[in-house]
Amino acid sequence: MARESVKARERKRQKLVAKYAAKREELKANGDYAALDKLPKNSSKVRLHNRCLLTGRPKGYMRRFGISRVVFRELASQGKIPGVKKASW
């Protein structure tokens, strides 16, 4: 499980990206790279990293569900994810 500070930092980056998204697009379209450079570095979406919503785990992230493979397996075996069941053949 990730430390709370790491998860908080990632949430802060997500807020900054959302806040400056329109302004970044406008500056990129105009080619004003000097003004773009003055925006906060964490407002760039390439700085975001996919993390599990429940544990904050950075690796083994499943985009479709927003959680890591470990949590996914746990929830799926408990039957808490609709439409997902353990395969057997």
C-alpha positions as CSV (number, residue, x, y, z in Angstrom):
1,M,0.0,0.0,0.0
2,A,1.3,3.4,-1.0
3,R,2.0,6.1,1.6
4,E,-0.7,8.7,2.1
5,S,1.7,11.4,1.0
6,V,2.3,9.7,-2.4
7,K,-1.5,9.3,-3.0
8,A,-2.1,12.9,-1.9
9,R,0.6,14.2,-4.3
10,E,-1.0,12.3,-7.2
11,R,-4.5,13.8,-6.3
12,K,-2.9,17.3,-6.2
13,R,-1.4,16.7,-9.7
14,Q,-4.8,15.6,-11.1
15,K,-6.4,18.8,-9.8
16,L,-3.7,20.9,-11.4
17,V,-4.0,19.1,-14.7
18,A,-7.8,19.7,-14.7
19,K,-7.4,23.3,-13.8
20,Y,-4.9,24.2,-16.4
21,A,-6.0,21.9,-19.3
22,A,-7.9,24.5,-21.3
23,K,-5.2,27.2,-20.8
24,R,-2.5,24.7,-21.9
25,E,-4.4,23.8,-25.1
26,E,-4.9,27.4,-25.9
27,L,-1.2,28.3,-25.4
28,K,-0.1,25.3,-27.4
29,A,-2.4,26.2,-30.3
30,N,-1.0,29.8,-30.3
31,G,2.6,28.5,-30.1
32,D,3.3,30.7,-27.0
33,Y,5.9,28.4,-25.4
34,A,7.3,31.1,-23.1
35,A,3.9,31.4,-21.4
36,L,3.5,27.7,-21.4
37,D,6.8,27.4,-19.5
38,K,5.6,29.6,-16.8
39,L,2.7,27.3,-15.9
40,P,3.2,24.9,-13.0
41,K,5.2,21.8,-14.0
42,N,2.7,19.5,-12.3
43,S,-0.1,20.8,-14.5
44,S,1.2,18.8,-17.4
45,K,-0.7,15.6,-17.9
46,V,2.5,13.6,-18.7
47,R,3.4,13.9,-15.0
48,L,0.4,11.9,-14.0
49,H,0.8,8.2,-13.1
50,N,-2.0,5.7,-13.0
51,R,-2.5,4.4,-9.4
52,C,-5.0,2.1,-7.8
53,L,-7.9,4.0,-6.3
54,L,-8.0,1.8,-3.2
55,T,-4.4,1.0,-2.4
56,G,-2.3,3.5,-4.5
57,R,-0.3,0.8,-6.1
58,P,1.5,2.1,-9.2
59,K,2.1,-1.2,-10.9
60,G,-0.3,-3.7,-12.3
61,Y,-3.0,-1.0,-12.9
62,M,-6.1,-2.0,-14.9
63,R,-7.4,1.1,-16.7
64,R,-10.9,-0.4,-17.3
65,F,-11.5,-0.7,-13.6
66,G,-9.2,1.9,-12.1
67,I,-7.7,-0.6,-9.6
68,S,-4.6,-2.8,-9.4
69,R,-4.5,-6.4,-10.5
70,V,-4.2,-7.5,-6.8
71,V,-7.3,-5.6,-5.7
72,F,-9.1,-6.7,-8.8
73,R,-8.5,-10.4,-8.1
74,E,-9.6,-9.9,-4.5
75,L,-12.8,-8.1,-5.4
76,A,-13.6,-10.4,-8.3
77,S,-13.3,-13.6,-6.1
78,Q,-15.6,-12.0,-3.6
79,G,-18.1,-11.3,-6.4
80,K,-18.1,-7.5,-5.8
81,I,-17.3,-6.6,-9.5
82,P,-20.4,-7.1,-11.7
83,G,-20.0,-9.3,-14.7
84,V,-16.7,-10.7,-13.6
85,K,-16.3,-14.3,-12.5
86,K,-13.5,-16.8,-12.2
87,A,-12.8,-18.6,-15.4
88,S,-12.8,-22.4,-15.6
89,W,-12.7,-24.7,-18.5
